[in-house]
Amino acid sequence: MMKKFFSENLNGMTFTFTVLVLLNAVLERAQIIDIVSFSESTLILALLVFLSWTLSFLIITIDFRSTGVFHLVNYTSQFMVLVLVANELGFFQITIDSILTNSVVYAVLYFLNVKRRQHELKQTAASINKQLGNRIKE
């Protein structure tokens, strides 16, 4: 099960983690946010990304009526868990500003990951179709 989890999600986790670390670095450098310990915040981000993708992996096992409902449940549940865990770890305080800011950042990352995954699936399908086309010609 762990092998399946990592083989299906490692690219997305890496992408998400990289974007968040770079975003934190830029915001801290621009003095928009104050990060006391960059190494501690990086470890917390790694934990949050892992939790998020693990929750998504579990949610995928549920049969939803539509893709839209799946994305709504997936996004909402992941975001709620991340806010609660991040608050417990002292990563940020739950305020209207932090909820709005983080929900926008998370929505953008969620959208980019959905698009990235769709692109990967299209590439895989094209490769399979090409291989099948080559077999038919032989």
N, C-alpha and C positions, 0 to 999 in steps of 0.2 A: 504494500500500500504506500509506503514512504517513497519507493522507487517511482511509482506512478505519479505521486504528488509532485516530486521534484522534476520529473521528466516533462510534465505538463505545465508546470508553473515557474520554473527557474528563470526563464527569459523574462516573464512578466515581473517577478519579484525583483530581479536585477534592474530592470528598467525603472520601476517604481522607486526603489531605494536610491538609485543614482540621481533621479530627478529631485527627490526630496532632500538629499544631502547637498546637491548643488544649490537648490532654492534656499535652504537654510544658510549656506555659506554666503550667498549673494545678499540675502536679507540682513544677515549679521554684519557683513562688511559695510553695507549701506546704512547701518545703525538703525534699521527699522525694527529689528528684534534684538534682544540681548541674550546671547547664549553664554552661560557661565562656563560650561565645560563642553567644548565641541565633541570630545571623545565620548562623553556620557550621552550627549544628545544623539550622536551617531548610533550608539548601541541601542538606545531607546527606539530610534527610527527603525533599526533592523528588527527589533522585537515586534513593533507595530506592523511592519510590512509582513512579517511572517504570520502574525495573528490574522491579519486581513486576508491573506491568500489562503490560509488554512480554513477560515470561515467560508470563504468563497468555494473552496474545494468541497466542503460539506454541503453547502447549499445547492451545488450542482446536482447532487443526488436526488433532490426533490423534483417531482414532475409538476411543472407549471403549465397553465393553460396557454400562455403566450410568452414570447421573448420579453415584451415590455414589462409584464408582471415579474418575471425573473429578475430583470435588471433593477426594478424598483425595490424588490425585497432584498436583493443582494447588496445594492448600494446602501440602503437604509440600515440594514442590520450591521454591515461592516462599519459604517460611519458611527453608529451609536456605540458599538463595542469599542472602537478606537478612541472615541471621545472619553468614555468612562475609564479606559485603561490609561490613556495619556494623562488624564486628570489625577488618577490614583498615583501614577509615577511622578507627578509634579512637572510633567512636560509642558503643560499649559493649564491655566485656570478656565473653568467653564463660565464664560461671559457671552453676552450677545455678540460682541465683536469677534471673539475667538471662534464661536460656532459658525458665524457667517463666513469669516475668512477661511477657516479650515474646510467648511463644506464646499466652497467654491474651488479651492485647491484640490480637494478630494474628487469633486465632480469632473474637473478637467483631467486629472490622472485616470479616473475610471473610464472616461470617454476615450482617452488616448490608448488605454490598454485594450478596450473593446475593438477599436479600429486596428490596432496592431495585431490582435488575435485574428480578426477577420482577414487581414492582409496575409498573415501566415497560412491560414486555411485555404485561401485562394491560390497561393503559390503551391501548396501541397497538392491541391486538386489539379492545377495545371500540369504539374510534374507527373502525376498519376495518369492524366489523360494523354500526355505526350508519350509516356511509356506504353500505354495501351494502344495508341496509334501506331507506334513502332512495331508492336507485336502483330498487329493486323496486317501491316505492309509486308511482313516477313513471310 
